[in-house]
């Protein structure tokens, strides 16, 4: 563990990303405490510029709502969607990829053809179709993002399992009488975790971008404030009230950048080849 943190800290970008993400998480946690009122509540006249009114440092939007309150509550929504949809995607992709890689043959062919079916349709287009069919609630947004996000996980896990299933420790486990499920869970998947962890960090960033894009188009939950909704609601006044689009856009940019930097740091810390080179 000490070596892991040492290699992670060696990547300055990853450390910066971790600090930014910690600030975003802290903002999301403290949002209900610092801003107990609903972010939808009108608090002042519309289009109040930033730093012109005490108590409203970032001004108000087109309906007189507190922009800072919207950003804080939107942080919670973005992180929730990114984290939960990634967990659901991993719950689907890891078993599919593990079975395809371990059993190979017809099982591999069937599962990979099923995976390719989802990959033939653009992720964003498929998410729009799913939300157009179902109710645009936060739950269905998470489900839609998870459905379009699991195929890369399945392909990655399949490749890792294919390379591990012929190793000596797997053959020893087979000879000792362990079942296929025990071999996969106890011996193969633990050795395949590093690339999965790196991919998961990048998937959270992708999920946040996808949720923001859907909310921008009006396909997000209409009862929940999000960064994408704030940008979409302000797109018609971008020339006269530029901060209404700029501020949530910067929030998305910094959060996604932080997650990508953390992903690079995790890759440096967990990749055995890079570890041997650094040593």
C-alpha positions as MATLAB code, in Angstrom:
seq = 'XXXXXXXXXXXXXXXXXXXXXXXXXXXXXXXXXXXXXXXXXXXXXXXXXXXXXXXXXXXXXXXXXXXXXXXXXXXXXXXXXXXXXXXXXXXXXXXXXXXXXXXXXXXXXXXXXXXXXXXXXXXXXXXXXXXXXXXXXXXXXXXXXXXXXXXXXXXXXXXXXXXXXXXXXXXXXXXXXXXXXXXXXXXXXXXXXXXXXXXXXXXXXXXXXXXXXXXXXXXXXXXXXXXXXXXXXXXXXXXXXXXXXXXXXXXXXXXXXXXXXXXXXXXXXXXXXXXXXXX';
ca = [
       0.000    0.000    0.000;
       2.851    2.386    0.805;
       4.368    1.724   -2.623;
       1.001    2.391   -4.227;
       0.628    5.816   -2.595;
       4.249    6.627   -3.366;
       3.748    5.939   -7.066;
       0.415    7.764   -7.036;
       1.897   10.877   -5.409;
       4.693   10.850   -7.972;
       2.071   11.831  -10.565;
       1.439   15.499   -9.733;
      -1.557   15.679  -12.031;
      -3.211   12.839  -10.130;
      -2.656   14.621   -6.825;
      -4.172   17.826   -8.231;
      -7.107   15.817   -9.553;
      -7.596   14.198   -6.153;
      -7.671   17.609   -4.462;
     -10.215   18.959   -6.970;
     -12.414   15.880   -6.606;
     -12.216   16.129   -2.800;
     -13.445   19.729   -3.015;
     -16.333   18.701   -5.285;
     -17.297   15.876   -2.918;
     -17.103   18.239    0.065;
     -19.321   20.718   -1.769;
     -21.875   17.990   -2.508;
     -21.900   16.848    1.130;
     -22.235   20.353    2.577;
     -24.792   21.594    0.022;
     -27.893   20.714    2.118;
     -26.277   22.327    5.173;
     -24.965   25.520    3.596;
     -27.954   25.907    1.255;
     -30.916   24.367    3.137;
     -33.464   26.069    0.874;
     -34.458   24.527   -2.422;
     -32.194   25.559   -5.338;
     -35.398   26.157   -7.290;
     -36.536   28.967   -4.960;
     -36.472   32.544   -6.254;
     -34.292   34.663   -3.965;
     -33.635   37.893   -5.879;
     -34.322   39.622   -9.172;
     -33.318   37.692  -12.322;
     -29.923   38.046  -14.020;
     -28.123   39.435  -11.005;
     -24.395   39.489  -11.962;
     -21.804   37.773   -9.746;
     -20.283   39.677   -6.800;
     -22.889   42.437   -6.835;
     -25.108   41.298   -3.969;
     -24.195   40.130   -0.464;
     -25.251   36.537    0.109;
     -25.359   35.825   -3.626;
     -21.694   35.708   -4.689;
     -22.414   34.120   -8.069;
     -25.597   36.019   -8.831;
     -28.966   34.688   -9.968;
     -30.298   32.980  -13.070;
     -33.164   33.860  -15.411;
     -35.756   33.085  -12.702;
     -33.919   34.729   -9.805;
     -32.555   31.497   -8.332;
     -29.215   31.358   -6.499;
     -26.553   30.154   -8.947;
     -24.154   29.036   -6.189;
     -26.887   26.972   -4.554;
     -27.640   25.332   -7.899;
     -23.965   24.503   -8.431;
     -23.660   22.975   -4.955;
     -26.776   20.820   -5.279;
     -25.806   19.940   -8.850;
     -22.492   18.558   -7.594;
     -24.378   15.964   -5.542;
     -26.492   14.920   -8.526;
     -23.518   14.612  -10.881;
     -21.445   12.572   -8.436;
     -24.414   10.363   -7.543;
     -25.221    9.613  -11.174;
     -21.567    9.026  -12.057;
     -20.870    6.705   -9.135;
     -24.081    4.665   -9.120;
     -24.245    4.215  -12.900;
     -20.616    3.056  -12.905;
     -21.316    0.529  -10.142;
     -24.328   -0.807  -12.074;
     -22.293   -0.980  -15.300;
     -19.542   -2.903  -13.483;
     -22.134   -5.255  -12.012;
     -23.241   -6.086  -15.555;
     -19.951   -5.957  -17.455;
     -17.668   -7.816  -15.039;
     -19.732  -11.057  -14.882;
     -20.345  -11.006  -18.644;
     -16.660  -10.482  -19.425;
     -15.518  -13.010  -16.831;
     -17.788  -15.749  -18.169;
     -16.861  -14.991  -21.773;
     -13.141  -15.090  -21.064;
     -13.132  -18.094  -18.747;
     -15.446  -20.468  -20.588;
     -14.448  -19.279  -24.109;
     -15.866  -21.173  -27.084;
     -19.560  -20.791  -27.790;
     -20.165  -18.998  -24.515;
     -17.590  -16.389  -25.488;
     -19.074  -15.998  -28.976;
     -22.639  -15.607  -27.673;
     -21.769  -13.105  -24.965;
     -19.523  -11.041  -27.230;
     -22.154  -10.885  -29.968;
     -24.608   -9.685  -27.317;
     -22.078   -7.064  -26.213;
     -21.406   -5.949  -29.778;
     -25.132   -5.366  -30.272;
     -24.982   -2.555  -27.695;
     -21.738   -1.213  -29.131;
     -23.160   -0.849  -32.648;
     -25.512    1.873  -31.389;
     -23.944    5.207  -30.349;
     -24.063    5.499  -26.565;
     -25.629    8.952  -26.509;
     -28.298    8.030  -29.054;
     -29.200    4.858  -27.155;
     -29.460    6.778  -23.884;
     -31.803    9.306  -25.543;
     -34.003    6.497  -26.879;
     -34.173    4.784  -23.491;
     -35.131    8.003  -21.701;
     -37.663    8.820  -24.405;
     -39.334    5.450  -23.741;
     -39.226    5.589  -19.951;
     -39.934    8.389  -17.498;
     -37.038   10.906  -17.322;
     -36.395   10.435  -13.598;
     -33.034   10.230  -11.842;
     -33.408    6.454  -11.516;
     -33.971    5.938  -15.224;
     -31.129    8.335  -16.070;
     -28.787    6.149  -14.013;
     -30.136    2.965  -15.599;
     -29.824    4.387  -19.125;
     -26.222    5.477  -18.547;
     -25.360    2.098  -17.015;
     -26.853    0.231  -19.985;
     -24.720    2.161  -22.483;
     -21.566    1.959  -20.307;
     -21.132   -1.746  -19.533;
     -19.867   -3.112  -22.928;
     -16.306   -1.676  -22.586;
     -16.113   -3.220  -19.119;
     -17.100   -6.634  -20.473;
     -14.481   -6.474  -23.223;
     -11.734   -5.395  -20.829;
     -12.551   -8.116  -18.293;
     -12.770  -10.729  -21.046;
      -9.284   -9.855  -22.274;
      -7.838   -9.968  -18.753;
      -9.501  -13.295  -17.968;
      -8.326  -14.813  -21.260;
      -4.740  -13.970  -20.356;
      -5.082  -15.243  -16.779;
      -7.010  -18.470  -17.281;
      -3.938  -20.312  -18.568;
      -1.638  -19.229  -15.724;
      -0.142  -21.785  -13.353;
      -2.069  -20.627  -10.292;
      -5.380  -21.132  -12.133;
      -4.347  -24.634  -13.188;
      -3.324  -25.390   -9.604;
      -6.701  -24.185   -8.345;
      -8.442  -26.416  -10.894;
      -6.405  -29.445   -9.811;
      -7.221  -28.747   -6.159;
     -10.907  -29.261   -6.947;
     -12.203  -25.701   -6.814;
     -15.289  -24.929   -8.874;
     -15.366  -22.483  -11.765;
     -17.124  -19.788   -9.731;
     -14.589  -20.021   -6.917;
     -11.682  -19.888   -9.347;
     -13.079  -16.794  -11.055;
     -13.912  -14.964   -7.831;
     -10.899  -15.958   -5.720;
      -8.055  -16.222   -8.204;
      -8.804  -14.548  -11.555;
     -10.806  -11.382  -10.792;
      -8.496  -10.181   -7.962;
      -5.599  -10.251  -10.448;
      -7.693   -8.398  -13.030;
      -8.712   -5.573  -10.661;
      -6.067   -2.905  -11.536;
      -7.276   -2.168  -15.089;
     -10.895   -2.415  -13.942;
     -10.294    0.205  -11.240;
      -8.652    2.549  -13.751;
     -11.509    2.102  -16.219;
     -14.077    2.684  -13.470;
     -12.581    6.091  -12.631;
     -12.819    7.109  -16.275;
     -16.358    5.744  -16.519;
     -17.493    8.025  -13.702;
     -16.227   11.015  -15.692;
     -17.962    9.768  -18.837;
     -21.206    9.237  -16.918;
     -21.100   12.801  -15.582;
     -20.641   14.132  -19.118;
     -23.471   11.951  -20.416;
     -25.838   13.006  -17.629;
     -25.005   16.663  -18.250;
     -25.682   16.252  -21.966;
     -29.029   14.564  -21.327;
     -30.050   17.250  -18.830;
     -28.987   19.925  -21.320;
     -31.477   18.452  -23.791;
     -34.207   18.374  -21.160;
     -34.106   14.588  -20.690;
     -32.931   14.682  -17.081;
     -35.071   14.612  -13.966;
     -37.139   17.849  -14.073;
     -37.349   17.933  -10.277;
     -33.608   17.856   -9.601;
     -31.108   20.646  -10.198;
     -28.073   19.586  -12.243;
     -25.190   21.255  -14.016;
     -26.425   20.180  -17.430;
     -29.863   21.647  -16.767;
     -28.319   24.952  -15.685;
     -26.375   25.204  -18.949;
     -29.405   24.250  -21.008;
     -31.646   26.756  -19.262;
     -29.125   29.557  -19.877;
     -28.253   28.829  -23.501;
     -30.711   31.408  -24.831;
     -29.138   34.216  -22.787;
     -25.487   33.293  -23.199;
     -24.637   36.703  -24.679;
     -26.286   38.790  -21.982;
     -25.724   36.503  -18.958;
     -22.631   34.492  -19.877;
     -21.904   33.401  -16.310;
     -25.049   31.249  -16.185;
     -23.506   28.868  -18.729;
     -19.847   29.429  -17.894;
     -19.986   28.532  -14.189;
     -21.710   25.116  -14.450;
     -19.607   24.413  -17.534;
     -16.442   25.025  -15.528;
     -17.793   22.775  -12.765;
     -18.253   19.948  -15.263;
     -14.848   20.604  -16.833;
     -12.970   20.564  -13.517;
     -14.761   17.462  -12.208;
     -14.220   15.449  -15.390;
     -10.607   16.650  -15.627;
     -10.009   15.632  -12.007;
     -11.375   12.140  -12.614;
      -9.253   11.699  -15.731;
      -6.125   12.825  -13.878;
      -6.918   10.396  -11.067;
      -7.380    7.645  -13.643;
      -3.919    8.328  -15.054;
      -2.459    8.287  -11.549;
      -4.159    4.985  -10.754;
      -2.841    3.541  -13.989;
       0.702    4.566  -13.061;
       0.335    3.161   -9.542;
      -1.382   -0.103  -10.440;
       0.248   -1.023  -13.759;
       2.860   -3.702  -13.002;
       4.917   -2.880  -16.099;
       5.224    0.761  -15.121;
       6.028   -0.332  -11.587;
       8.936   -2.484  -12.710;
      10.246    0.297  -14.935;
      10.134    2.838  -12.103;
      11.983    0.438   -9.845;
];
